[in-house]
Amino acid sequence: MKLWADACLTPQLEAVAHARGYEATSNRARGMLTWLDPNLYPVVVGEDWVFVTNNERDFRELAGEAQMHPGLIVLPQGTVAQQQDRFDTTLAYIEARAAEDDESPADWMVCRIVAYDDHDDSNRHGWLSG
């Protein structure tokens, strides 16, 4: 699974993804800190990245317009340590759901959204649809 961290989240999420064996990048690493969402989105999807953001509304809308999407992960903002912990928990959640469905995490994420809820420290998932 390839994971791209949006500018609204710490680029240190890349290290969390790498520790779990995933490829990762961020707006910062790609020199795209000032890119607007509609310009960033085609690059992310075109290169088959699961997008990690706290901007659910805008990216849900953009993803919902596409027939296929590599997936969307929504994390709330917080301290760097909180974001890293929430991301690690979310990746474990994705891995567990994928294993239950006998799929790879990347395949399981296609057209899905997974969101971390900081009110009860849980994850939920659903389908991205137009």
NORMO-V781122 format. One record per run of one state. SS is the DSSP state (a for helix, b for strand, c for the rest). FROM is the first residue (numbers start at 1). LEN is the number of residues. Records with the same first field share a line. If there is no record, write none. Layout:
SS=FROM-LEN, FROM-LEN
This chain:
c=1-1, 6-7, 20-3, 27-10, 47-3, 54-2, 65-7, 75-5, 101-4, 110-2, 118-4, 128-3
b=2-4, 23-4, 50-4, 72-3, 112-6, 122-6
a=13-7, 37-10, 56-9, 80-21, 105-5
